[in-house]
Amino acid sequence: MKKVFILLMGTCSLISCLKIDCDKAAQAAKERECLLIIEQELSTSTPYLNAKGRNLLTKEPCECKDEGRWWVQYREYMSVGDTLIKRKGELVFYIHKKDTILSFPWGECEGKIYE
């Protein structure tokens, strides 16, 4: 009985560690910025986005990395020549194609809509 109780308490404590702090995650997403024209094919061997190309404003070489896994879920829509735009302070990520603009809001977390 004691072992079952210890196992149950251990499982509960692990589950509470996995709970996301949505406000903190949304704030971290707001802090990221990406203004990039994609010049290299995107890697599909990583769970994160690491786009390489030129800064939209300065035209200098740059990289956009997203360790939050928000942008990478739209990797299939990104191609060489597309422009990625994620402005600091916003919770919308854009992919500008030649004839289309795709927008992806950060969205919902734990039932709350973040904008």
N, C-alpha and C positions, 0 to 999 in steps of 0.2 A: 504494500500500500504506500509506503514511504517513497519507493522508487517511482511509482506512478505519479505521485504528487510532485516530486522533483522534476520529472520529465514534463509534466503539464506546465509547471511554472517556468521552466527553461524555454519551452515552446512559446508561451505567451510573451516572454521578454524578448525573444527574437522577432516575433511579429511586430511588436511595438517599435523595434529598431528599424523595421522596413517601411514604416509609415512616412510618407512624403510631407515635408513642410511646403505646402503649395505657395504660400506667400513668398517664402525665401526662393523657391524655384522660379517663380514669376519675376522676382526682382533680378535674379541672376540672368534670366533671359533678356530682360530689358537692358541690361548693361552691355550685352554683346552687340557688335556692329560689324557689318559686312557690306562693302561697296566694291564688287568684284566682277570683272568680265572674265569668264572662264576661258582659259587658253589650253588646258590639258584635260584629257579624259579623267574622270573621277575614278578613284580606286573603289572596288567593290569588296575588297578583302578586309575592311575594317568596319566596325559598327558606328564609327563617327565620320562626319563629313570633314574632309580636308581638301578644299578646292584651291587650285593654283591658277593665277592669271595676273591681270593688271587692275590696279585700283581705278575705279570709275572716274575719280576726280583728278588724281595726280598722274595717272598713267604709269606709275611706278610698279614694278613687280611686287606682288603680295600674295598672301594666303589667307583664307578664311577657314578657321577650325571651329567646329561646334561639338564640344564634349557633352552637351546636354541632350544630344540625340533628337533634337527637334527638327533641324534642317535635313538631316540625313534621310528621314522617312520620305522625302520628296526627291531623292537622288534620281529616280527613274525619269523625272521631268526635266532634268538638267543636262545640257549638252554644251560642247565647245561653242563659244560665240554668245551664249546666253549671259545675261547680267543678273547677279544675285544682289538683292538689296535688303538689308536689315538695318534699320536706323536705330541708334542708341536711344533708349527711352520708349521705344514702341514694342508692341507684342504682335507684330505682323511681319512675315517674311515673304518677300516677293521674288519671283523669277520672271524676268523680262525676256521674252522670246522675240523673234523678228516681227510677228504679227499678233502676239498675245501677251497679256500680263496675267500671271497666275499669282494669287495671294493666298497665304496660309496663316490664319491666326493661331496664336499659341493655344487658345481655347479653354478647355474646362479641366479642372483638377479637383478631385474629391467633391464633385457636384457644384462647384462654384465656377462661374464664367469669368475669365480674366480678359481684359481688353486694354 
